[in-house]
Amino acid sequence: MRKDRLNVKQKAKVIGIVITSCPVCGNPINFDRQVTKICAYCEEIVHIDLDKVEVSLHGPVPETKKMKISMN
């Protein structure tokens, strides 16, 4: 069994909720289609760039299967 890991990054279109943490206090903050929110815990204004949200896939690399990911 191989211990290699598959690391893939691609751009994602946001169609649901993006859950992240506040950069000031670290508590969770949810973004839907809004790009600016006020943190409910520390009242800091938080901005997210929904065009630059990345999706990462971390998993084992299959030994016999090759995978090609398009970054269009």
N, CA, C and O atoms as a CHARMM CRD file, in Angstrom:
* protein
*
  288
    1    1 MET  N      0.84000  -1.18700   0.00000 PROA 1      0.00000
    2    1 MET  CA     0.00000   0.00000   0.00000 PROA 1      0.00000
    3    1 MET  C      0.88000   1.24300   0.00000 PROA 1      0.00000
    4    1 MET  O      1.79100   1.37000   0.81900 PROA 1      0.00000
    5    2 ARG  N      0.60200   2.15800  -0.92200 PROA 2      0.00000
    6    2 ARG  CA     1.39000   3.37600  -1.03100 PROA 2      0.00000
    7    2 ARG  C      0.93100   4.39600   0.00000 PROA 2      0.00000
    8    2 ARG  O     -0.25000   4.47700   0.33800 PROA 2      0.00000
    9    3 LYS  N      1.87000   5.15700   0.48200 PROA 3      0.00000
   10    3 LYS  CA     1.57900   6.19400   1.47800 PROA 3      0.00000
   11    3 LYS  C      1.45700   7.56700   0.83000 PROA 3      0.00000
   12    3 LYS  O      1.20700   8.55600   1.52000 PROA 3      0.00000
   13    4 ASP  N      1.63300   7.64100  -0.51800 PROA 4      0.00000
   14    4 ASP  CA     1.52900   8.93100  -1.20600 PROA 4      0.00000
   15    4 ASP  C      0.12500   9.48700  -1.05400 PROA 4      0.00000
   16    4 ASP  O     -0.84700   8.73800  -0.97100 PROA 4      0.00000
   17    5 ARG  N      0.03100  10.78700  -1.01800 PROA 5      0.00000
   18    5 ARG  CA    -1.26400  11.45400  -0.90000 PROA 5      0.00000
   19    5 ARG  C     -1.49800  12.27000  -2.15600 PROA 5      0.00000
   20    5 ARG  O     -0.56100  12.82500  -2.73000 PROA 5      0.00000
   21    6 LEU  N     -2.74000  12.34300  -2.57700 PROA 6      0.00000
   22    6 LEU  CA    -3.12500  13.14000  -3.73300 PROA 6      0.00000
   23    6 LEU  C     -3.55500  14.50700  -3.24000 PROA 6      0.00000
   24    6 LEU  O     -4.49000  14.61200  -2.44600 PROA 6      0.00000
   25    7 ASN  N     -2.88700  15.55900  -3.69800 PROA 7      0.00000
   26    7 ASN  CA    -3.23400  16.92500  -3.33400 PROA 7      0.00000
   27    7 ASN  C     -3.66900  17.65500  -4.59200 PROA 7      0.00000
   28    7 ASN  O     -2.86400  17.87600  -5.49600 PROA 7      0.00000
   29    8 VAL  N     -4.92900  18.02600  -4.65300 PROA 8      0.00000
   30    8 VAL  CA    -5.49300  18.67800  -5.83000 PROA 8      0.00000
   31    8 VAL  C     -6.16800  19.95200  -5.37500 PROA 8      0.00000
   32    8 VAL  O     -6.90700  19.95300  -4.39000 PROA 8      0.00000
   33    9 LYS  N     -5.91900  21.04200  -6.09000 PROA 9      0.00000
   34    9 LYS  CA    -6.60900  22.29900  -5.81700 PROA 9      0.00000
   35    9 LYS  C     -7.28500  22.73600  -7.09200 PROA 9      0.00000
   36    9 LYS  O     -6.71300  22.61800  -8.17600 PROA 9      0.00000
   37   10 GLN  N     -8.49000  23.23600  -6.97400 PROA 10     0.00000
   38   10 GLN  CA    -9.18700  23.78100  -8.12800 PROA 10     0.00000
   39   10 GLN  C    -10.12100  24.87500  -7.65600 PROA 10     0.00000
   40   10 GLN  O    -10.46600  24.95300  -6.47700 PROA 10     0.00000
   41   11 LYS  N    -10.52500  25.72000  -8.59000 PROA 11     0.00000
   42   11 LYS  CA   -11.45200  26.79400  -8.26200 PROA 11     0.00000
   43   11 LYS  C    -12.84900  26.21300  -8.11900 PROA 11     0.00000
   44   11 LYS  O    -13.18600  25.21500  -8.75500 PROA 11     0.00000
   45   12 ALA  N    -13.65300  26.84400  -7.28000 PROA 12     0.00000
   46   12 ALA  CA   -15.01000  26.36500  -7.04200 PROA 12     0.00000
   47   12 ALA  C    -15.98500  27.51600  -7.18700 PROA 12     0.00000
   48   12 ALA  O    -15.69100  28.64900  -6.80700 PROA 12     0.00000
   49   13 LYS  N    -17.13000  27.21900  -7.73200 PROA 13     0.00000
   50   13 LYS  CA   -18.20800  28.20000  -7.77800 PROA 13     0.00000
   51   13 LYS  C    -19.03900  27.98700  -6.51300 PROA 13     0.00000
   52   13 LYS  O    -19.48800  26.87400  -6.23900 PROA 13     0.00000
   53   14 VAL  N    -19.23500  29.03900  -5.76100 PROA 14     0.00000
   54   14 VAL  CA   -19.94800  28.93100  -4.50000 PROA 14     0.00000
   55   14 VAL  C    -21.44200  28.87600  -4.78200 PROA 14     0.00000
   56   14 VAL  O    -22.02200  29.83100  -5.29800 PROA 14     0.00000
   57   15 ILE  N    -22.06100  27.74700  -4.43800 PROA 15     0.00000
   58   15 ILE  CA   -23.50500  27.59800  -4.62500 PROA 15     0.00000
   59   15 ILE  C    -24.20200  27.34200  -3.29800 PROA 15     0.00000
   60   15 ILE  O    -25.42000  27.16200  -3.26000 PROA 15     0.00000
   61   16 GLY  N    -23.45900  27.32600  -2.23300 PROA 16     0.00000
   62   16 GLY  CA   -24.02600  27.07500  -0.91300 PROA 16     0.00000
   63   16 GLY  C    -23.38900  27.98900   0.11000 PROA 16     0.00000
   64   16 GLY  O    -23.22000  29.18500  -0.12700 PROA 16     0.00000
   65   17 ILE  N    -23.04100  27.42400   1.23700 PROA 17     0.00000
   66   17 ILE  CA   -22.46300  28.18700   2.34000 PROA 17     0.00000
   67   17 ILE  C    -20.97600  27.88700   2.44600 PROA 17     0.00000
   68   17 ILE  O    -20.56300  26.73000   2.36400 PROA 17     0.00000
   69   18 VAL  N    -20.17300  28.93200   2.62700 PROA 18     0.00000
   70   18 VAL  CA   -18.75500  28.78700   2.91700 PROA 18     0.00000
   71   18 VAL  C    -18.59000  29.02600   4.40900 PROA 18     0.00000
   72   18 VAL  O    -18.93100  30.09400   4.91800 PROA 18     0.00000
   73   19 ILE  N    -18.06600  28.03100   5.10100 PROA 19     0.00000
   74   19 ILE  CA   -17.84000  28.14900   6.54200 PROA 19     0.00000
   75   19 ILE  C    -16.34700  28.31800   6.76300 PROA 19     0.00000
   76   19 ILE  O    -15.54400  27.48600   6.34000 PROA 19     0.00000
   77   20 THR  N    -15.99000  29.39600   7.42700 PROA 20     0.00000
   78   20 THR  CA   -14.58100  29.67500   7.70800 PROA 20     0.00000
   79   20 THR  C    -14.48100  30.22500   9.12600 PROA 20     0.00000
   80   20 THR  O    -15.46700  30.21800   9.86300 PROA 20     0.00000
   81   21 SER  N    -13.32800  30.69200   9.50600 PROA 21     0.00000
   82   21 SER  CA   -13.18800  31.26300  10.84300 PROA 21     0.00000
   83   21 SER  C    -12.82500  32.73500  10.72500 PROA 21     0.00000
   84   21 SER  O    -12.18800  33.15900   9.76100 PROA 21     0.00000
   85   22 CYS  N    -13.23600  33.49400  11.71000 PROA 22     0.00000
   86   22 CYS  CA   -12.94400  34.91800  11.75800 PROA 22     0.00000
   87   22 CYS  C    -11.43300  35.08900  11.92900 PROA 22     0.00000
   88   22 CYS  O    -10.84400  34.45100  12.80300 PROA 22     0.00000
   89   23 PRO  N    -10.79500  35.93200  11.11800 PROA 23     0.00000
   90   23 PRO  CA    -9.34500  36.11700  11.24600 PROA 23     0.00000
   91   23 PRO  C     -8.93200  36.82900  12.53100 PROA 23     0.00000
   92   23 PRO  O     -7.75600  36.80300  12.89400 PROA 23     0.00000
   93   24 VAL  N     -9.87000  37.46000  13.22100 PROA 24     0.00000
   94   24 VAL  CA    -9.53800  38.18800  14.44500 PROA 24     0.00000
   95   24 VAL  C     -9.69500  37.29800  15.68000 PROA 24     0.00000
   96   24 VAL  O     -8.76200  37.15500  16.47100 PROA 24     0.00000
   97   25 CYS  N    -10.87800  36.70200  15.83900 PROA 25     0.00000
   98   25 CYS  CA   -11.14900  35.93700  17.06100 PROA 25     0.00000
   99   25 CYS  C    -11.12900  34.41900  16.85500 PROA 25     0.00000
  100   25 CYS  O    -11.08100  33.66700  17.82900 PROA 25     0.00000
  101   26 GLY  N    -11.16700  33.95900  15.58900 PROA 26     0.00000
  102   26 GLY  CA   -11.08200  32.52300  15.31900 PROA 26     0.00000
  103   26 GLY  C    -12.39600  31.77000  15.40500 PROA 26     0.00000
  104   26 GLY  O    -12.42400  30.56100  15.17300 PROA 26     0.00000
  105   27 ASN  N    -13.46900  32.44200  15.72700 PROA 27     0.00000
  106   27 ASN  CA   -14.76200  31.77000  15.81300 PROA 27     0.00000
  107   27 ASN  C    -15.35300  31.57000  14.41500 PROA 27     0.00000
  108   27 ASN  O    -15.00900  32.30600  13.49000 PROA 27     0.00000
  109   28 PRO  N    -16.23800  30.58300  14.25400 PROA 28     0.00000
  110   28 PRO  CA   -16.78400  30.30000  12.91900 PROA 28     0.00000
  111   28 PRO  C    -17.65200  31.43300  12.39200 PROA 28     0.00000
  112   28 PRO  O    -18.35500  32.10700  13.14600 PROA 28     0.00000
  113   29 ILE  N    -17.58500  31.62500  11.07500 PROA 29     0.00000
  114   29 ILE  CA   -18.42000  32.60600  10.40300 PROA 29     0.00000
  115   29 ILE  C    -18.85200  31.99000   9.07500 PROA 29     0.00000
  116   29 ILE  O    -18.04200  31.38200   8.37600 PROA 29     0.00000
  117   30 ASN  N    -20.12800  32.14900   8.73200 PROA 30     0.00000
  118   30 ASN  CA   -20.69700  31.55200   7.53400 PROA 30     0.00000
  119   30 ASN  C    -20.95500  32.62100   6.48400 PROA 30     0.00000
  120   30 ASN  O    -21.51100  33.67800   6.78500 PROA 30     0.00000
  121   31 PHE  N    -20.55100  32.34200   5.25400 PROA 31     0.00000
  122   31 PHE  CA   -20.84100  33.21500   4.12400 PROA 31     0.00000
  123   31 PHE  C    -21.71300  32.44400   3.15500 PROA 31     0.00000
  124   31 PHE  O    -21.44000  31.27900   2.86300 PROA 31     0.00000
  125   32 ASP  N    -22.76300  33.08400   2.65100 PROA 32     0.00000
  126   32 ASP  CA   -23.53900  32.46700   1.58300 PROA 32     0.00000
  127   32 ASP  C    -23.21000  33.22800   0.31300 PROA 32     0.00000
  128   32 ASP  O    -22.14300  33.00200  -0.25700 PROA 32     0.00000
  129   33 ARG  N    -24.04700  34.09200  -0.14700 PROA 33     0.00000
  130   33 ARG  CA   -23.73200  34.88300  -1.33700 PROA 33     0.00000
  131   33 ARG  C    -23.23100  36.27000  -0.97100 PROA 33     0.00000
  132   33 ARG  O    -22.86500  37.04300  -1.85700 PROA 33     0.00000
  133   34 GLN  N    -23.20500  36.59800   0.30100 PROA 34     0.00000
  134   34 GLN  CA   -22.67700  37.88700   0.74000 PROA 34     0.00000
  135   34 GLN  C    -21.16500  37.82100   0.80500 PROA 34     0.00000
  136   34 GLN  O    -20.60000  36.76900   1.10400 PROA 34     0.00000
  137   35 VAL  N    -20.50700  38.93200   0.52800 PROA 35     0.00000
  138   35 VAL  CA   -19.05000  38.96400   0.59200 PROA 35     0.00000
  139   35 VAL  C    -18.53700  39.66900   1.84000 PROA 35     0.00000
  140   35 VAL  O    -17.34900  39.58000   2.14700 PROA 35     0.00000
  141   36 THR  N    -19.39200  40.35800   2.55300 PROA 36     0.00000
  142   36 THR  CA   -19.00200  41.04900   3.77700 PROA 36     0.00000
  143   36 THR  C    -19.99600  40.71100   4.87900 PROA 36     0.00000
  144   36 THR  O    -21.20900  40.77700   4.68100 PROA 36     0.00000
  145   37 LYS  N    -19.46900  40.35000   6.03400 PROA 37     0.00000
  146   37 LYS  CA   -20.30600  40.05600   7.19200 PROA 37     0.00000
  147   37 LYS  C    -19.65600  40.65400   8.42600 PROA 37     0.00000
  148   37 LYS  O    -18.46400  40.95900   8.42600 PROA 37     0.00000
  149   38 ILE  N    -20.44000  40.81900   9.47000 PROA 38     0.00000
  150   38 ILE  CA   -19.94400  41.25600  10.77000 PROA 38     0.00000
  151   38 ILE  C    -19.90300  40.02700  11.66700 PROA 38     0.00000
  152   38 ILE  O    -20.90800  39.33400  11.83000 PROA 38     0.00000
  153   39 CYS  N    -18.74100  39.76200  12.24400 PROA 39     0.00000
  154   39 CYS  CA   -18.57600  38.61000  13.12600 PROA 39     0.00000
  155   39 CYS  C    -19.50300  38.76100  14.32800 PROA 39     0.00000
  156   39 CYS  O    -19.54100  39.81200  14.96800 PROA 39     0.00000
  157   40 ALA  N    -20.23800  37.71500  14.62200 PROA 40     0.00000
  158   40 ALA  CA   -21.18900  37.74900  15.73300 PROA 40     0.00000
  159   40 ALA  C    -20.49700  37.75900  17.09100 PROA 40     0.00000
  160   40 ALA  O    -21.12400  38.10600  18.09300 PROA 40     0.00000
  161   41 TYR  N    -19.22200  37.38500  17.14800 PROA 41     0.00000
  162   41 TYR  CA   -18.51600  37.27700  18.42100 PROA 41     0.00000
  163   41 TYR  C    -17.70400  38.52400  18.75500 PROA 41     0.00000
  164   41 TYR  O    -17.73600  38.99200  19.89300 PROA 41     0.00000
  165   42 CYS  N    -16.96700  39.07500  17.76400 PROA 42     0.00000
  166   42 CYS  CA   -16.10300  40.22600  18.05700 PROA 42     0.00000
  167   42 CYS  C    -16.52900  41.48400  17.29800 PROA 42     0.00000
  168   42 CYS  O    -15.91800  42.54000  17.46200 PROA 42     0.00000
  169   43 GLU  N    -17.57200  41.38200  16.47000 PROA 43     0.00000
  170   43 GLU  CA   -18.13700  42.49300  15.71000 PROA 43     0.00000
  171   43 GLU  C    -17.15700  43.10400  14.70100 PROA 43     0.00000
  172   43 GLU  O    -17.31700  44.25700  14.30300 PROA 43     0.00000
  173   44 GLU  N    -16.15000  42.33700  14.29000 PROA 44     0.00000
  174   44 GLU  CA   -15.21500  42.77900  13.25600 PROA 44     0.00000
  175   44 GLU  C    -15.86800  42.58900  11.88300 PROA 44     0.00000
  176   44 GLU  O    -16.60500  41.62400  11.67800 PROA 44     0.00000
  177   45 ILE  N    -15.60500  43.49400  10.95200 PROA 45     0.00000
  178   45 ILE  CA   -16.11100  43.35500   9.59000 PROA 45     0.00000
  179   45 ILE  C    -15.17900  42.39300   8.84500 PROA 45     0.00000
  180   45 ILE  O    -13.97500  42.63200   8.74900 PROA 45     0.00000
  181   46 VAL  N    -15.75100  41.30300   8.31700 PROA 46     0.00000
  182   46 VAL  CA   -14.97500  40.26500   7.64300 PROA 46     0.00000
  183   46 VAL  C    -15.39700  40.21200   6.18100 PROA 46     0.00000
  184   46 VAL  O    -16.58800  40.19100   5.87200 PROA 46     0.00000
  185   47 HSD  N    -14.41300  40.18900   5.28200 PROA 47     0.00000
  186   47 HSD  CA   -14.65700  40.15600   3.83400 PROA 47     0.00000
  187   47 HSD  C    -14.07600  38.86600   3.26200 PROA 47     0.00000
  188   47 HSD  O    -12.98800  38.44500   3.65300 PROA 47     0.00000
  189   48 ILE  N    -14.80500  38.23700   2.33200 PROA 48     0.00000
  190   48 ILE  CA   -14.31300  37.04700   1.64100 PROA 48     0.00000
  191   48 ILE  C    -14.43400  37.27500   0.14000 PROA 48     0.00000
  192   48 ILE  O    -15.40200  37.87600  -0.32600 PROA 48     0.00000
  193   49 ASP  N    -13.46000  36.79900  -0.60600 PROA 49     0.00000
  194   49 ASP  CA   -13.49700  36.88500  -2.06700 PROA 49     0.00000
  195   49 ASP  C    -14.02200  35.54400  -2.57100 PROA 49     0.00000
  196   49 ASP  O    -13.27500  34.56900  -2.64200 PROA 49     0.00000
  197   50 LEU  N    -15.30000  35.49700  -2.91700 PROA 50     0.00000
  198   50 LEU  CA   -15.93500  34.24300  -3.31900 PROA 50     0.00000
  199   50 LEU  C    -15.40200  33.71900  -4.64600 PROA 50     0.00000
  200   50 LEU  O    -15.60100  32.54600  -4.96200 PROA 50     0.00000
  201   51 ASP  N    -14.72300  34.56600  -5.43800 PROA 51     0.00000
  202   51 ASP  CA   -14.13900  34.10200  -6.69200 PROA 51     0.00000
  203   51 ASP  C    -12.83600  33.34300  -6.48300 PROA 51     0.00000
  204   51 ASP  O    -12.35800  32.67400  -7.39900 PROA 51     0.00000
  205   52 LYS  N    -12.26200  33.43800  -5.30100 PROA 52     0.00000
  206   52 LYS  CA   -10.98200  32.77800  -5.03900 PROA 52     0.00000
  207   52 LYS  C    -11.09400  31.66300  -4.00300 PROA 52     0.00000
  208   52 LYS  O    -10.09700  31.28200  -3.39000 PROA 52     0.00000
  209   53 VAL  N    -12.28800  31.14600  -3.80800 PROA 53     0.00000
  210   53 VAL  CA   -12.47500  30.02600  -2.89300 PROA 53     0.00000
  211   53 VAL  C    -11.86300  28.79300  -3.53500 PROA 53     0.00000
  212   53 VAL  O    -12.15400  28.49400  -4.69400 PROA 53     0.00000
  213   54 GLU  N    -11.01900  28.06900  -2.80400 PROA 54     0.00000
  214   54 GLU  CA   -10.37100  26.88000  -3.33400 PROA 54     0.00000
  215   54 GLU  C    -10.93500  25.63000  -2.67600 PROA 54     0.00000
  216   54 GLU  O    -11.28400  25.62300  -1.49500 PROA 54     0.00000
  217   55 VAL  N    -11.01200  24.59300  -3.46500 PROA 55     0.00000
  218   55 VAL  CA   -11.42700  23.28400  -2.97400 PROA 55     0.00000
  219   55 VAL  C    -10.20400  22.38700  -3.02400 PROA 55     0.00000
  220   55 VAL  O     -9.56200  22.27800  -4.06900 PROA 55     0.00000
  221   56 SER  N     -9.87000  21.74600  -1.91500 PROA 56     0.00000
  222   56 SER  CA    -8.72100  20.85300  -1.87700 PROA 56     0.00000
  223   56 SER  C     -9.18200  19.42500  -1.64800 PROA 56     0.00000
  224   56 SER  O    -10.04500  19.16400  -0.81000 PROA 56     0.00000
  225   57 LEU  N     -8.60400  18.51200  -2.39500 PROA 57     0.00000
  226   57 LEU  CA    -8.89100  17.09600  -2.24400 PROA 57     0.00000
  227   57 LEU  C     -7.63300  16.44000  -1.70100 PROA 57     0.00000
  228   57 LEU  O     -6.57000  16.52400  -2.31700 PROA 57     0.00000
  229   58 HSD  N     -7.74600  15.79700  -0.56800 PROA 58     0.00000
  230   58 HSD  CA    -6.62500  15.09200   0.03800 PROA 58     0.00000
  231   58 HSD  C     -7.04100  13.63800   0.20100 PROA 58     0.00000
  232   58 HSD  O     -7.98100  13.33000   0.93500 PROA 58     0.00000
  233   59 GLY  N     -6.35600  12.77400  -0.46600 PROA 59     0.00000
  234   59 GLY  CA    -6.70000  11.36800  -0.37100 PROA 59     0.00000
  235   59 GLY  C     -5.55900  10.50600  -0.87600 PROA 59     0.00000
  236   59 GLY  O     -4.58300  11.01700  -1.42400 PROA 59     0.00000
  237   60 PRO  N     -5.68000   9.21000  -0.69400 PROA 60     0.00000
  238   60 PRO  CA    -4.62400   8.31600  -1.16700 PROA 60     0.00000
  239   60 PRO  C     -4.60000   8.25400  -2.69100 PROA 60     0.00000
  240   60 PRO  O     -5.64400   8.35100  -3.33600 PROA 60     0.00000
  241   61 VAL  N     -3.42300   8.09300  -3.25900 PROA 61     0.00000
  242   61 VAL  CA    -3.26600   7.97200  -4.70400 PROA 61     0.00000
  243   61 VAL  C     -3.46400   6.51000  -5.08100 PROA 61     0.00000
  244   61 VAL  O     -2.74600   5.64000  -4.58700 PROA 61     0.00000
  245   62 PRO  N     -4.43600   6.23000  -5.95700 PROA 62     0.00000
  246   62 PRO  CA    -4.60300   4.84700  -6.39800 PROA 62     0.00000
  247   62 PRO  C     -3.38800   4.40600  -7.22200 PROA 62     0.00000
  248   62 PRO  O     -2.86800   5.18600  -8.02000 PROA 62     0.00000
  249   63 GLU  N     -2.93900   3.18100  -7.03800 PROA 63     0.00000
  250   63 GLU  CA    -1.73100   2.71400  -7.71200 PROA 63     0.00000
  251   63 GLU  C     -1.93700   2.49500  -9.20300 PROA 63     0.00000
  252   63 GLU  O     -1.00300   2.69400  -9.98000 PROA 63     0.00000
  253   64 THR  N     -3.12200   2.09500  -9.62200 PROA 64     0.00000
  254   64 THR  CA    -3.33300   1.74500 -11.02200 PROA 64     0.00000
  255   64 THR  C     -4.13800   2.78500 -11.78800 PROA 64     0.00000
  256   64 THR  O     -4.33800   2.62900 -12.99300 PROA 64     0.00000
  257   65 LYS  N     -4.59000   3.80300 -11.15300 PROA 65     0.00000
  258   65 LYS  CA    -5.44900   4.78800 -11.79500 PROA 65     0.00000
  259   65 LYS  C     -4.75000   6.13600 -11.86400 PROA 65     0.00000
  260   65 LYS  O     -4.23900   6.61900 -10.85300 PROA 65     0.00000
  261   66 LYS  N     -4.72100   6.75800 -13.05600 PROA 66     0.00000
  262   66 LYS  CA    -4.17400   8.09500 -13.20900 PROA 66     0.00000
  263   66 LYS  C     -5.32300   9.08400 -13.24100 PROA 66     0.00000
  264   66 LYS  O     -6.38500   8.79600 -13.79200 PROA 66     0.00000
  265   67 MET  N     -5.10800  10.25100 -12.64900 PROA 67     0.00000
  266   67 MET  CA    -6.15700  11.25400 -12.56200 PROA 67     0.00000
  267   67 MET  C     -5.65200  12.56200 -13.14300 PROA 67     0.00000
  268   67 MET  O     -4.55400  13.01000 -12.81400 PROA 67     0.00000
  269   68 LYS  N     -6.44400  13.16800 -14.00000 PROA 68     0.00000
  270   68 LYS  CA    -6.10900  14.47900 -14.56200 PROA 68     0.00000
  271   68 LYS  C     -7.21000  15.45100 -14.18600 PROA 68     0.00000
  272   68 LYS  O     -8.38700  15.17800 -14.42200 PROA 68     0.00000
  273   69 ILE  N     -6.84600  16.56400 -13.61400 PROA 69     0.00000
  274   69 ILE  CA    -7.80000  17.57100 -13.16400 PROA 69     0.00000
  275   69 ILE  C     -7.62900  18.81600 -14.02100 PROA 69     0.00000
  276   69 ILE  O     -6.51100  19.30500 -14.18600 PROA 69     0.00000
  277   70 SER  N     -8.71800  19.33100 -14.56300 PROA 70     0.00000
  278   70 SER  CA    -8.68600  20.55100 -15.36100 PROA 70     0.00000
  279   70 SER  C     -8.91800  21.74400 -14.45200 PROA 70     0.00000
  280   70 SER  O     -9.80000  21.70800 -13.59300 PROA 70     0.00000
  281   71 MET  N     -8.14100  22.79200 -14.63000 PROA 71     0.00000
  282   71 MET  CA    -8.25900  23.99500 -13.80300 PROA 71     0.00000
  283   71 MET  C     -8.91000  25.13200 -14.57900 PROA 71     0.00000
  284   71 MET  O     -8.49700  26.28300 -14.43800 PROA 71     0.00000
  285   72 ASN  N     -9.90700  24.83900 -15.38700 PROA 72     0.00000
  286   72 ASN  CA   -10.57500  25.86700 -16.20600 PROA 72     0.00000
  287   72 ASN  C    -11.37400  26.78500 -15.36100 PROA 72     0.00000
  288   72 ASN  O    -12.00200  27.70900 -15.87800 PROA 72     0.00000
